[in-house]
Each structure stands twice: as C-alpha cells, then as structure tokens.
C-alpha cells in the first residue's frame, strides 16, 4: 500500500537530511496521530506543497503530533509544459468535482471563470469564501493522490480577464461542441503553460467564443458526445497527459 502523505509549511523540509528528527503538528499532525492512528515503524511522506518531499518513518504519534525520522529529502522537478484548467463556475458541486478530478490527474493551476452563462455568481465576500472552498478541495485531492505540489487556485476571472491569460499561454484549448478539431490531434508545445477552457452548463456563448479565439484560443472537441462541465476538463487533461507526461 502506498504510504500516506501529510503537508508541512513551505520551507520546513529544506534543511532536513537523512537522520533528521521532525515533528508534524497542527491539523496534519492531529490527522496523522489521532485519525490515522499511525504507529512507530510506519512509513510516511511529508511534502511542503511546493515540490519538496521527504521519506520518513514514524517514531511516535501522540498528543496530536507525529514524530518522524527523515530517510531522504528530494525536490521534484516541475514539468516544462504545465497545464491550467480554466473552469467556469457551475451549479451544484459540478465545478468542484471538476477541479478535484483535475488535481488527481495532475493539473498545475486552476482558474475560476465567471462565464456569461454561469448560474453561480462569485461577488463580494462570497467570491473569497468560494475560492477558499476550491483551495480546500484542491488541497484535499492533492493529498489523496500523494502529490508533493498543490495546484494554485487563482482569483475568479471574467471573460475579459481571461483573454490576457490566453494571450500569454503557449496554447489554449477551448472545449466546444461545434469544434471540428479533436484535442488529441493537436500537437503539444515542449514548454510553457497550456490552458484548457471549460464552459458552464449552458455552454460558451458566441460572443465569449469570439473573445477567446480572438485572444488565441483554439476550439477543440473531445469526441462525438457532449460531456458535462464536471467531466470535460478532467477528460481533456487525461488526453493531454497521455500525449506527454504519461507517454
């Protein structure tokens, strides 16, 4: 069975070497010691969420703290070609389902999009509260899939705010049911950020599509069917990963 992973604060693992002692406290320490009930001798991973990961062995677990001995510390190299999911806000928890699965599939950044046809609206205090919920969802998914790096979740963007992001990307694929080009047939760049844009339940409006393509977005399709907003993004990321990271 794969060893469990727990997150530390950024920088806490940097100075550790083989044989170092480390105490994991806070919510993660309580989860390890009280919920998981880890015992001495069990192997765990510690990660700072920014790419540094330590192999460790439990020495003691008590009082809401996990005491470990470090066996090795490594920094995982960031991919030269990164993937960002631009996910339109959706009703229910479909947008959260999308970013959860996308995180498990290796997305590097998540961008909430206030699309024209999004029923859900992020405004005022609700915007930050909702973004924090996305942050928590992404963190939990990263932990479950044993990722040393937690994807960033940006502030919500409008279509006008999305256009500059597209212009700065090396490629932006806009999932659209009327597109003729299959995503799988488009070559991937060797480096830089690739955006995948997913619209809300009602789809991307013609005016939005004009704005996105005008900024450099490429309309693509995944197949003959139409996927929900909760599954389209993860499916696209799986296609891109199969052609690059998983090859």
Secondary structure, 3 states (H helix, E strand, C coil): CCCEEEECCCCCCCCCCCCCEEEECHHHHHHHHHHCCCCCCCEEEEECEECEEEEEEEEEEECCEEEEEEEEEEECCCCCEEEEEEEECCCCCHHHHHHHHHHHCCCCEEEEECCCCCCCCCCHHHHHHHHHHHHHHHHHHHHHCCCCECCEECCCECHHHHHHHHHHCCEEEEECCCCCCEHHHCCCCCCEEEEEEECCCCCCCHHHHHHHHHCCCEEEECCCCCCCHHHHHHHHHHHHHHCCCCC
